[in-house]
Amino acid sequence: MSLSKHTKAELLEMLTSQGIDAKSTMKKAELI
């Protein structure tokens, strides 16, 4: 399933809020 940029942004914010490094989150977003 392809996620929109807005959806990716929301995931990044949610993951970052949980204390996950932004770099690791971005790598995961690229795989999506």
C-alpha positions as CSV (number, residue, x, y, z in Angstrom):
1,M,0.0,0.0,0.0
2,S,1.4,3.4,-1.0
3,L,1.1,6.1,1.7
4,S,0.7,9.7,0.9
5,K,3.3,12.3,2.0
6,H,0.9,13.5,4.6
7,T,0.5,10.0,6.1
8,K,4.3,9.6,6.2
9,A,4.6,12.9,8.0
10,E,2.1,11.7,10.6
11,L,4.0,8.5,11.1
12,L,7.2,10.4,11.5
13,E,5.7,12.6,14.1
14,M,4.1,9.7,16.0
15,L,7.4,7.7,16.0
16,T,9.5,10.7,17.0
17,S,7.1,11.4,19.8
18,Q,7.8,7.9,21.1
19,G,11.5,8.8,21.4
20,I,12.6,7.1,18.1
21,D,15.5,8.9,16.3
22,A,14.3,10.8,13.3
23,K,17.0,9.3,11.1
24,S,15.8,5.7,11.8
25,T,12.2,6.8,11.2
26,M,13.1,8.4,7.9
27,K,14.8,5.2,6.7
28,K,11.6,3.2,7.6
29,A,9.5,5.8,5.8
30,E,11.6,5.3,2.6
31,L,10.8,1.6,2.7
32,I,7.1,2.2,2.9
